[in-house]
Amino acid sequence: MAVERKYERDIDLLLAEEFSVSPAFASWFLTQTCFCGISAKVVDVFVSQSDTDGESDLVVLFGATDGERFALFIEDKIDAPFMPQQHMRYVRRAEARRTRGEFDRFEVILCAPLAYEETSEEAKLFQTFVSYEDISAAIARLDATPRGEYRARFLATAARRAANNWRHVDDPLTNEFWRQAYTLAMREFPVLEMKE
């Protein structure tokens, strides 16, 4: 079975499951972060947590053997552009939760294909970058079952798709088409309350 089109939400859920059920994966992932060398276990995993400052794709809370609690705030990208101040809003959300005492420290991480890091200046703002290619290799190494092979291949193919990153091209003909569609909709069907 092949899933042709992968979305960031698919990756969020795949990683959430790996963190939740595979201590080996969680330990490997920590080696990619500033928490490398700390003995810790996953306490909780949250997908799509939102507040007034935006949404965190994935938040993973860890409890260390020394009693420290820390969190990984993970942004997943396949080929979508960053939202305005996306990294800074992640930091603000994490800092607000740290201030409330939910954990002692945190790290904001970008997970994306290698091609994404190479083509995006904003990717460099994140404290840590973990590529889908590295995650795929880790899952394949840690779980040699058909399930592990499938999940590793899923991430690897999501990474390949991003090698042909979509770029917005402003096209006057297309812009004019949509301008006229908007004008028609507002004149003939105002109940639609179409946005320009």
Rosetta constraint file for C-alpha pairs under 8 A:
AtomPair CA 3 CA 154 HARMONIC 7.67 0.50
AtomPair CA 6 CA 10 HARMONIC 6.40 0.50
AtomPair CA 6 CA 11 HARMONIC 7.76 0.50
AtomPair CA 6 CA 158 HARMONIC 6.06 0.50
AtomPair CA 7 CA 11 HARMONIC 6.81 0.50
AtomPair CA 7 CA 78 HARMONIC 7.25 0.50
AtomPair CA 8 CA 12 HARMONIC 6.22 0.50
AtomPair CA 8 CA 76 HARMONIC 5.99 0.50
AtomPair CA 8 CA 77 HARMONIC 6.05 0.50
AtomPair CA 8 CA 78 HARMONIC 6.24 0.50
AtomPair CA 9 CA 13 HARMONIC 6.29 0.50
AtomPair CA 9 CA 57 HARMONIC 7.86 0.50
AtomPair CA 10 CA 14 HARMONIC 6.18 0.50
AtomPair CA 11 CA 15 HARMONIC 6.05 0.50
AtomPair CA 11 CA 76 HARMONIC 7.09 0.50
AtomPair CA 11 CA 155 HARMONIC 7.56 0.50
AtomPair CA 12 CA 16 HARMONIC 6.04 0.50
AtomPair CA 12 CA 47 HARMONIC 6.72 0.50
AtomPair CA 12 CA 57 HARMONIC 6.33 0.50
AtomPair CA 12 CA 58 HARMONIC 6.29 0.50
AtomPair CA 12 CA 76 HARMONIC 6.82 0.50
AtomPair CA 13 CA 17 HARMONIC 6.15 0.50
AtomPair CA 13 CA 47 HARMONIC 7.18 0.50
AtomPair CA 14 CA 18 HARMONIC 6.33 0.50
AtomPair CA 14 CA 151 HARMONIC 7.74 0.50
AtomPair CA 15 CA 19 HARMONIC 6.13 0.50
AtomPair CA 16 CA 20 HARMONIC 6.10 0.50
AtomPair CA 16 CA 45 HARMONIC 6.28 0.50
AtomPair CA 16 CA 46 HARMONIC 7.44 0.50
AtomPair CA 16 CA 47 HARMONIC 7.06 0.50
AtomPair CA 16 CA 58 HARMONIC 7.14 0.50
AtomPair CA 17 CA 21 HARMONIC 6.03 0.50
AtomPair CA 17 CA 22 HARMONIC 7.95 0.50
AtomPair CA 18 CA 22 HARMONIC 5.33 0.50
AtomPair CA 18 CA 25 HARMONIC 6.48 0.50
AtomPair CA 18 CA 26 HARMONIC 7.37 0.50
AtomPair CA 19 CA 23 HARMONIC 6.89 0.50
AtomPair CA 19 CA 25 HARMONIC 6.52 0.50
AtomPair CA 19 CA 26 HARMONIC 5.24 0.50
AtomPair CA 19 CA 42 HARMONIC 6.97 0.50
AtomPair CA 19 CA 45 HARMONIC 7.36 0.50
AtomPair CA 19 CA 60 HARMONIC 7.68 0.50
AtomPair CA 20 CA 42 HARMONIC 7.00 0.50
AtomPair CA 20 CA 44 HARMONIC 7.56 0.50
AtomPair CA 20 CA 45 HARMONIC 6.82 0.50
AtomPair CA 22 CA 26 HARMONIC 6.39 0.50
AtomPair CA 23 CA 27 HARMONIC 6.04 0.50
AtomPair CA 23 CA 41 HARMONIC 7.16 0.50
AtomPair CA 23 CA 42 HARMONIC 7.65 0.50
AtomPair CA 24 CA 28 HARMONIC 6.15 0.50
AtomPair CA 24 CA 142 HARMONIC 6.94 0.50
AtomPair CA 25 CA 29 HARMONIC 6.06 0.50
AtomPair CA 25 CA 138 HARMONIC 7.39 0.50
AtomPair CA 25 CA 139 HARMONIC 6.98 0.50
AtomPair CA 25 CA 142 HARMONIC 7.07 0.50
AtomPair CA 26 CA 30 HARMONIC 6.29 0.50
AtomPair CA 26 CA 41 HARMONIC 7.66 0.50
AtomPair CA 26 CA 42 HARMONIC 7.23 0.50
AtomPair CA 27 CA 31 HARMONIC 6.69 0.50
AtomPair CA 27 CA 40 HARMONIC 7.72 0.50
AtomPair CA 27 CA 41 HARMONIC 7.93 0.50
AtomPair CA 28 CA 32 HARMONIC 7.17 0.50
AtomPair CA 28 CA 138 HARMONIC 7.53 0.50
AtomPair CA 29 CA 33 HARMONIC 7.12 0.50
AtomPair CA 30 CA 34 HARMONIC 7.60 0.50
AtomPair CA 30 CA 35 HARMONIC 5.78 0.50
AtomPair CA 30 CA 36 HARMONIC 5.29 0.50
AtomPair CA 30 CA 37 HARMONIC 7.86 0.50
AtomPair CA 30 CA 38 HARMONIC 8.00 0.50
AtomPair CA 31 CA 35 HARMONIC 6.85 0.50
AtomPair CA 31 CA 36 HARMONIC 4.19 0.50
AtomPair CA 31 CA 37 HARMONIC 6.79 0.50
AtomPair CA 32 CA 36 HARMONIC 6.57 0.50
AtomPair CA 32 CA 128 HARMONIC 7.69 0.50
AtomPair CA 32 CA 130 HARMONIC 6.97 0.50
AtomPair CA 33 CA 107 HARMONIC 7.66 0.50
AtomPair CA 33 CA 128 HARMONIC 6.42 0.50
AtomPair CA 34 CA 107 HARMONIC 7.38 0.50
AtomPair CA 38 CA 64 HARMONIC 6.87 0.50
AtomPair CA 39 CA 64 HARMONIC 5.66 0.50
AtomPair CA 39 CA 65 HARMONIC 5.98 0.50
AtomPair CA 40 CA 62 HARMONIC 6.05 0.50
AtomPair CA 40 CA 63 HARMONIC 5.33 0.50
AtomPair CA 40 CA 64 HARMONIC 3.88 0.50
AtomPair CA 40 CA 65 HARMONIC 5.80 0.50
AtomPair CA 41 CA 62 HARMONIC 5.40 0.50
AtomPair CA 41 CA 63 HARMONIC 5.48 0.50
AtomPair CA 41 CA 64 HARMONIC 6.41 0.50
AtomPair CA 42 CA 60 HARMONIC 6.97 0.50
AtomPair CA 42 CA 61 HARMONIC 5.89 0.50
AtomPair CA 42 CA 62 HARMONIC 4.44 0.50
AtomPair CA 42 CA 63 HARMONIC 6.42 0.50
AtomPair CA 43 CA 60 HARMONIC 7.69 0.50
AtomPair CA 43 CA 61 HARMONIC 5.38 0.50
AtomPair CA 43 CA 62 HARMONIC 5.10 0.50
AtomPair CA 43 CA 63 HARMONIC 6.03 0.50
AtomPair CA 44 CA 60 HARMONIC 6.00 0.50
AtomPair CA 44 CA 61 HARMONIC 5.18 0.50
AtomPair CA 44 CA 62 HARMONIC 7.17 0.50
AtomPair CA 45 CA 58 HARMONIC 7.23 0.50
AtomPair CA 45 CA 59 HARMONIC 5.80 0.50
AtomPair CA 45 CA 60 HARMONIC 4.58 0.50
AtomPair CA 45 CA 61 HARMONIC 6.31 0.50
AtomPair CA 46 CA 58 HARMONIC 5.69 0.50
AtomPair CA 46 CA 59 HARMONIC 5.08 0.50
AtomPair CA 46 CA 60 HARMONIC 6.45 0.50
AtomPair CA 47 CA 56 HARMONIC 7.43 0.50
AtomPair CA 47 CA 57 HARMONIC 5.66 0.50
AtomPair CA 47 CA 58 HARMONIC 4.68 0.50
AtomPair CA 47 CA 59 HARMONIC 6.59 0.50
AtomPair CA 48 CA 55 HARMONIC 6.00 0.50
AtomPair CA 48 CA 56 HARMONIC 5.47 0.50
AtomPair CA 48 CA 57 HARMONIC 4.60 0.50
AtomPair CA 48 CA 58 HARMONIC 6.09 0.50
AtomPair CA 49 CA 55 HARMONIC 5.49 0.50
AtomPair CA 49 CA 56 HARMONIC 5.24 0.50
AtomPair CA 49 CA 57 HARMONIC 6.73 0.50
AtomPair CA 49 CA 58 HARMONIC 7.29 0.50
AtomPair CA 49 CA 59 HARMONIC 7.63 0.50
AtomPair CA 50 CA 54 HARMONIC 5.53 0.50
AtomPair CA 50 CA 55 HARMONIC 4.17 0.50
AtomPair CA 50 CA 56 HARMONIC 6.33 0.50
AtomPair CA 51 CA 55 HARMONIC 6.50 0.50
AtomPair CA 51 CA 93 HARMONIC 7.82 0.50
AtomPair CA 53 CA 89 HARMONIC 6.08 0.50
AtomPair CA 53 CA 92 HARMONIC 7.71 0.50
AtomPair CA 53 CA 93 HARMONIC 6.77 0.50
AtomPair CA 54 CA 89 HARMONIC 6.90 0.50
AtomPair CA 54 CA 90 HARMONIC 7.90 0.50
AtomPair CA 55 CA 90 HARMONIC 7.89 0.50
AtomPair CA 56 CA 73 HARMONIC 6.73 0.50
AtomPair CA 56 CA 74 HARMONIC 6.90 0.50
AtomPair CA 56 CA 75 HARMONIC 6.57 0.50
AtomPair CA 56 CA 90 HARMONIC 6.72 0.50
AtomPair CA 57 CA 73 HARMONIC 7.70 0.50
AtomPair CA 57 CA 74 HARMONIC 6.08 0.50
AtomPair CA 57 CA 75 HARMONIC 5.36 0.50
AtomPair CA 57 CA 76 HARMONIC 6.57 0.50
AtomPair CA 58 CA 72 HARMONIC 7.95 0.50
AtomPair CA 58 CA 73 HARMONIC 6.00 0.50
AtomPair CA 58 CA 74 HARMONIC 5.02 0.50
AtomPair CA 58 CA 75 HARMONIC 6.69 0.50
AtomPair CA 59 CA 71 HARMONIC 6.69 0.50
AtomPair CA 59 CA 72 HARMONIC 5.63 0.50
AtomPair CA 59 CA 73 HARMONIC 4.68 0.50
AtomPair CA 59 CA 74 HARMONIC 6.17 0.50
AtomPair CA 60 CA 71 HARMONIC 5.48 0.50
AtomPair CA 60 CA 72 HARMONIC 5.12 0.50
AtomPair CA 60 CA 73 HARMONIC 6.70 0.50
AtomPair CA 61 CA 69 HARMONIC 7.08 0.50
AtomPair CA 61 CA 70 HARMONIC 5.91 0.50
AtomPair CA 61 CA 71 HARMONIC 4.45 0.50
AtomPair CA 61 CA 72 HARMONIC 6.58 0.50
AtomPair CA 61 CA 103 HARMONIC 7.82 0.50
AtomPair CA 62 CA 69 HARMONIC 5.60 0.50
AtomPair CA 62 CA 70 HARMONIC 5.36 0.50
AtomPair CA 62 CA 71 HARMONIC 6.03 0.50
AtomPair CA 63 CA 67 HARMONIC 6.36 0.50
AtomPair CA 63 CA 68 HARMONIC 5.97 0.50
AtomPair CA 63 CA 69 HARMONIC 4.59 0.50
AtomPair CA 63 CA 70 HARMONIC 6.68 0.50
AtomPair CA 64 CA 68 HARMONIC 5.16 0.50
AtomPair CA 64 CA 69 HARMONIC 6.11 0.50
AtomPair CA 64 CA 70 HARMONIC 7.91 0.50
AtomPair CA 68 CA 103 HARMONIC 7.59 0.50
AtomPair CA 68 CA 104 HARMONIC 6.49 0.50
AtomPair CA 69 CA 102 HARMONIC 7.84 0.50
AtomPair CA 69 CA 103 HARMONIC 4.77 0.50
AtomPair CA 69 CA 104 HARMONIC 5.45 0.50
AtomPair CA 69 CA 105 HARMONIC 7.03 0.50
AtomPair CA 70 CA 103 HARMONIC 5.07 0.50
AtomPair CA 70 CA 104 HARMONIC 5.50 0.50
AtomPair CA 70 CA 105 HARMONIC 4.77 0.50
AtomPair CA 70 CA 106 HARMONIC 5.35 0.50
AtomPair CA 71 CA 103 HARMONIC 6.68 0.50
AtomPair CA 71 CA 105 HARMONIC 6.52 0.50
AtomPair CA 71 CA 106 HARMONIC 4.62 0.50
AtomPair CA 71 CA 107 HARMONIC 6.53 0.50
AtomPair CA 72 CA 106 HARMONIC 5.74 0.50
AtomPair CA 72 CA 107 HARMONIC 5.15 0.50
AtomPair CA 72 CA 108 HARMONIC 6.09 0.50
AtomPair CA 72 CA 109 HARMONIC 6.94 0.50
AtomPair CA 73 CA 90 HARMONIC 7.29 0.50
AtomPair CA 73 CA 94 HARMONIC 7.21 0.50
AtomPair CA 73 CA 106 HARMONIC 7.28 0.50
AtomPair CA 73 CA 107 HARMONIC 6.17 0.50
AtomPair CA 73 CA 108 HARMONIC 4.75 0.50
AtomPair CA 73 CA 109 HARMONIC 6.00 0.50
AtomPair CA 74 CA 108 HARMONIC 6.05 0.50
AtomPair CA 74 CA 109 HARMONIC 4.79 0.50
AtomPair CA 74 CA 110 HARMONIC 5.79 0.50
AtomPair CA 74 CA 111 HARMONIC 6.84 0.50
AtomPair CA 75 CA 108 HARMONIC 7.80 0.50
AtomPair CA 75 CA 109 HARMONIC 6.23 0.50
AtomPair CA 75 CA 110 HARMONIC 4.93 0.50
AtomPair CA 75 CA 111 HARMONIC 6.13 0.50
AtomPair CA 76 CA 110 HARMONIC 6.08 0.50
AtomPair CA 76 CA 111 HARMONIC 4.92 0.50
AtomPair CA 76 CA 112 HARMONIC 5.91 0.50
AtomPair CA 77 CA 110 HARMONIC 7.52 0.50
AtomPair CA 77 CA 111 HARMONIC 6.41 0.50
AtomPair CA 77 CA 112 HARMONIC 4.95 0.50
AtomPair CA 77 CA 113 HARMONIC 7.70 0.50
AtomPair CA 77 CA 116 HARMONIC 7.88 0.50
AtomPair CA 78 CA 112 HARMONIC 5.71 0.50
AtomPair CA 78 CA 113 HARMONIC 6.52 0.50
AtomPair CA 78 CA 116 HARMONIC 7.45 0.50
AtomPair CA 78 CA 158 HARMONIC 6.81 0.50
AtomPair CA 78 CA 159 HARMONIC 6.95 0.50
AtomPair CA 78 CA 161 HARMONIC 7.80 0.50
AtomPair CA 78 CA 162 HARMONIC 5.82 0.50
AtomPair CA 79 CA 116 HARMONIC 6.86 0.50
AtomPair CA 79 CA 162 HARMONIC 5.29 0.50
AtomPair CA 79 CA 165 HARMONIC 5.62 0.50
AtomPair CA 79 CA 166 HARMONIC 6.81 0.50
AtomPair CA 80 CA 166 HARMONIC 7.88 0.50
AtomPair CA 82 CA 86 HARMONIC 6.29 0.50
AtomPair CA 82 CA 122 HARMONIC 7.39 0.50
AtomPair CA 85 CA 89 HARMONIC 6.12 0.50
AtomPair CA 86 CA 90 HARMONIC 6.34 0.50
AtomPair CA 87 CA 91 HARMONIC 6.43 0.50
AtomPair CA 87 CA 108 HARMONIC 7.94 0.50
AtomPair CA 87 CA 122 HARMONIC 7.98 0.50
AtomPair CA 87 CA 125 HARMONIC 6.77 0.50
AtomPair CA 87 CA 126 HARMONIC 6.55 0.50
AtomPair CA 88 CA 92 HARMONIC 6.24 0.50
AtomPair CA 89 CA 93 HARMONIC 6.15 0.50
AtomPair CA 90 CA 94 HARMONIC 6.14 0.50
AtomPair CA 90 CA 108 HARMONIC 6.93 0.50
AtomPair CA 91 CA 95 HARMONIC 5.95 0.50
AtomPair CA 91 CA 108 HARMONIC 6.78 0.50
AtomPair CA 92 CA 96 HARMONIC 6.06 0.50
AtomPair CA 93 CA 97 HARMONIC 6.43 0.50
AtomPair CA 94 CA 98 HARMONIC 6.15 0.50
AtomPair CA 94 CA 106 HARMONIC 6.87 0.50
AtomPair CA 95 CA 99 HARMONIC 6.05 0.50
AtomPair CA 96 CA 100 HARMONIC 6.36 0.50
AtomPair CA 97 CA 101 HARMONIC 6.55 0.50
AtomPair CA 97 CA 102 HARMONIC 5.73 0.50
AtomPair CA 97 CA 103 HARMONIC 7.35 0.50
AtomPair CA 98 CA 102 HARMONIC 5.51 0.50
AtomPair CA 98 CA 103 HARMONIC 5.30 0.50
AtomPair CA 98 CA 104 HARMONIC 6.08 0.50
AtomPair CA 98 CA 105 HARMONIC 6.77 0.50
AtomPair CA 98 CA 106 HARMONIC 7.69 0.50
AtomPair CA 107 CA 127 HARMONIC 6.77 0.50
AtomPair CA 107 CA 128 HARMONIC 7.79 0.50
AtomPair CA 108 CA 126 HARMONIC 6.14 0.50
AtomPair CA 108 CA 127 HARMONIC 5.84 0.50
AtomPair CA 108 CA 128 HARMONIC 6.85 0.50
AtomPair CA 109 CA 126 HARMONIC 5.81 0.50
AtomPair CA 109 CA 127 HARMONIC 6.04 0.50
AtomPair CA 109 CA 128 HARMONIC 4.85 0.50
AtomPair CA 109 CA 129 HARMONIC 5.85 0.50
AtomPair CA 109 CA 130 HARMONIC 7.34 0.50
AtomPair CA 110 CA 123 HARMONIC 7.10 0.50
AtomPair CA 110 CA 126 HARMONIC 6.18 0.50
AtomPair CA 110 CA 128 HARMONIC 6.31 0.50
AtomPair CA 110 CA 129 HARMONIC 4.89 0.50
AtomPair CA 110 CA 130 HARMONIC 6.32 0.50
AtomPair CA 111 CA 129 HARMONIC 5.92 0.50
AtomPair CA 111 CA 130 HARMONIC 4.89 0.50
AtomPair CA 111 CA 131 HARMONIC 5.50 0.50
AtomPair CA 111 CA 132 HARMONIC 6.46 0.50
AtomPair CA 112 CA 116 HARMONIC 6.18 0.50
AtomPair CA 112 CA 117 HARMONIC 7.28 0.50
AtomPair CA 112 CA 129 HARMONIC 7.65 0.50
AtomPair CA 112 CA 130 HARMONIC 6.80 0.50
AtomPair CA 112 CA 131 HARMONIC 5.10 0.50
AtomPair CA 112 CA 132 HARMONIC 5.46 0.50
AtomPair CA 112 CA 159 HARMONIC 7.25 0.50
AtomPair CA 113 CA 117 HARMONIC 7.04 0.50
AtomPair CA 113 CA 131 HARMONIC 5.09 0.50
AtomPair CA 113 CA 132 HARMONIC 5.00 0.50
AtomPair CA 113 CA 133 HARMONIC 6.49 0.50
AtomPair CA 113 CA 158 HARMONIC 7.66 0.50
AtomPair CA 113 CA 159 HARMONIC 4.59 0.50
AtomPair CA 113 CA 160 HARMONIC 7.52 0.50
AtomPair CA 113 CA 162 HARMONIC 6.49 0.50
AtomPair CA 113 CA 163 HARMONIC 7.79 0.50
AtomPair CA 114 CA 118 HARMONIC 6.47 0.50
AtomPair CA 114 CA 131 HARMONIC 5.50 0.50
AtomPair CA 114 CA 132 HARMONIC 7.24 0.50
AtomPair CA 114 CA 133 HARMONIC 7.14 0.50
AtomPair CA 114 CA 159 HARMONIC 7.39 0.50
AtomPair CA 115 CA 119 HARMONIC 6.27 0.50
AtomPair CA 115 CA 159 HARMONIC 7.85 0.50
AtomPair CA 115 CA 162 HARMONIC 6.53 0.50
AtomPair CA 115 CA 163 HARMONIC 5.45 0.50
AtomPair CA 116 CA 120 HARMONIC 5.96 0.50
AtomPair CA 116 CA 123 HARMONIC 7.62 0.50
AtomPair CA 116 CA 162 HARMONIC 6.86 0.50
AtomPair CA 116 CA 163 HARMONIC 7.61 0.50
AtomPair CA 116 CA 165 HARMONIC 7.79 0.50
AtomPair CA 117 CA 121 HARMONIC 7.58 0.50
AtomPair CA 117 CA 123 HARMONIC 5.61 0.50
AtomPair CA 117 CA 124 HARMONIC 7.26 0.50
AtomPair CA 117 CA 129 HARMONIC 7.82 0.50
AtomPair CA 120 CA 124 HARMONIC 7.51 0.50
AtomPair CA 121 CA 125 HARMONIC 7.68 0.50
AtomPair CA 122 CA 126 HARMONIC 7.79 0.50
AtomPair CA 123 CA 129 HARMONIC 7.72 0.50
AtomPair CA 130 CA 134 HARMONIC 6.87 0.50
AtomPair CA 130 CA 135 HARMONIC 7.28 0.50
AtomPair CA 131 CA 135 HARMONIC 6.34 0.50
AtomPair CA 132 CA 136 HARMONIC 5.89 0.50
AtomPair CA 132 CA 155 HARMONIC 5.84 0.50
AtomPair CA 132 CA 156 HARMONIC 6.49 0.50
AtomPair CA 132 CA 158 HARMONIC 7.74 0.50
AtomPair CA 132 CA 159 HARMONIC 5.90 0.50
AtomPair CA 133 CA 137 HARMONIC 6.24 0.50
AtomPair CA 133 CA 155 HARMONIC 7.08 0.50
AtomPair CA 133 CA 156 HARMONIC 5.70 0.50
AtomPair CA 133 CA 159 HARMONIC 6.55 0.50
AtomPair CA 134 CA 138 HARMONIC 6.15 0.50
AtomPair CA 135 CA 139 HARMONIC 6.17 0.50
AtomPair CA 135 CA 152 HARMONIC 7.59 0.50
AtomPair CA 135 CA 155 HARMONIC 7.52 0.50
AtomPair CA 136 CA 140 HARMONIC 6.19 0.50
AtomPair CA 136 CA 151 HARMONIC 7.41 0.50
AtomPair CA 136 CA 152 HARMONIC 4.27 0.50
AtomPair CA 136 CA 153 HARMONIC 6.85 0.50
AtomPair CA 136 CA 154 HARMONIC 7.99 0.50
AtomPair CA 136 CA 155 HARMONIC 5.57 0.50
AtomPair CA 136 CA 156 HARMONIC 5.81 0.50
AtomPair CA 137 CA 141 HARMONIC 6.13 0.50
AtomPair CA 137 CA 152 HARMONIC 6.65 0.50
AtomPair CA 138 CA 142 HARMONIC 5.99 0.50
AtomPair CA 139 CA 143 HARMONIC 5.74 0.50
AtomPair CA 139 CA 148 HARMONIC 6.08 0.50
AtomPair CA 139 CA 149 HARMONIC 7.67 0.50
AtomPair CA 139 CA 151 HARMONIC 7.32 0.50
AtomPair CA 139 CA 152 HARMONIC 5.64 0.50
AtomPair CA 140 CA 144 HARMONIC 5.96 0.50
AtomPair CA 140 CA 148 HARMONIC 5.77 0.50
AtomPair CA 140 CA 149 HARMONIC 5.67 0.50
AtomPair CA 140 CA 151 HARMONIC 7.99 0.50
AtomPair CA 140 CA 152 HARMONIC 5.50 0.50
AtomPair CA 142 CA 148 HARMONIC 7.82 0.50
AtomPair CA 143 CA 147 HARMONIC 7.66 0.50
AtomPair CA 143 CA 148 HARMONIC 4.78 0.50
AtomPair CA 143 CA 149 HARMONIC 7.30 0.50
AtomPair CA 144 CA 148 HARMONIC 5.72 0.50
AtomPair CA 144 CA 149 HARMONIC 6.37 0.50
AtomPair CA 145 CA 149 HARMONIC 6.28 0.50
AtomPair CA 146 CA 150 HARMONIC 6.06 0.50
AtomPair CA 147 CA 151 HARMONIC 6.24 0.50
AtomPair CA 148 CA 152 HARMONIC 6.02 0.50
AtomPair CA 149 CA 153 HARMONIC 6.10 0.50
AtomPair CA 150 CA 154 HARMONIC 6.04 0.50
AtomPair CA 151 CA 155 HARMONIC 6.38 0.50
AtomPair CA 152 CA 156 HARMONIC 6.16 0.50
AtomPair CA 153 CA 157 HARMONIC 6.03 0.50
AtomPair CA 154 CA 158 HARMONIC 6.31 0.50
AtomPair CA 155 CA 159 HARMONIC 6.22 0.50
AtomPair CA 156 CA 160 HARMONIC 6.43 0.50
AtomPair CA 157 CA 161 HARMONIC 6.36 0.50
AtomPair CA 158 CA 162 HARMONIC 6.82 0.50
AtomPair CA 159 CA 163 HARMONIC 7.00 0.50
AtomPair CA 160 CA 164 HARMONIC 7.87 0.50
AtomPair CA 161 CA 165 HARMONIC 7.61 0.50
AtomPair CA 170 CA 175 HARMONIC 7.74 0.50
AtomPair CA 171 CA 175 HARMONIC 6.14 0.50
AtomPair CA 172 CA 176 HARMONIC 6.09 0.50
AtomPair CA 173 CA 177 HARMONIC 6.31 0.50
AtomPair CA 174 CA 178 HARMONIC 6.37 0.50
AtomPair CA 175 CA 179 HARMONIC 6.10 0.50
AtomPair CA 176 CA 180 HARMONIC 6.16 0.50
AtomPair CA 177 CA 181 HARMONIC 6.23 0.50
AtomPair CA 178 CA 182 HARMONIC 6.04 0.50
AtomPair CA 179 CA 183 HARMONIC 6.23 0.50
AtomPair CA 179 CA 196 HARMONIC 7.73 0.50
AtomPair CA 180 CA 184 HARMONIC 6.10 0.50
AtomPair CA 181 CA 185 HARMONIC 6.08 0.50
AtomPair CA 182 CA 186 HARMONIC 6.13 0.50
AtomPair CA 182 CA 194 HARMONIC 7.05 0.50
AtomPair CA 182 CA 195 HARMONIC 7.78 0.50
AtomPair CA 182 CA 196 HARMONIC 6.32 0.50
AtomPair CA 183 CA 187 HARMONIC 6.16 0.50
AtomPair CA 184 CA 188 HARMONIC 5.85 0.50
AtomPair CA 184 CA 189 HARMONIC 7.64 0.50
AtomPair CA 185 CA 189 HARMONIC 4.98 0.50
AtomPair CA 185 CA 190 HARMONIC 6.46 0.50
AtomPair CA 185 CA 192 HARMONIC 7.45 0.50
AtomPair CA 185 CA 194 HARMONIC 7.03 0.50
AtomPair CA 186 CA 190 HARMONIC 4.68 0.50
AtomPair CA 186 CA 192 HARMONIC 7.72 0.50
AtomPair CA 186 CA 193 HARMONIC 7.18 0.50
AtomPair CA 186 CA 194 HARMONIC 6.90 0.50
AtomPair CA 189 CA 193 HARMONIC 7.95 0.50
AtomPair CA 190 CA 194 HARMONIC 7.51 0.50
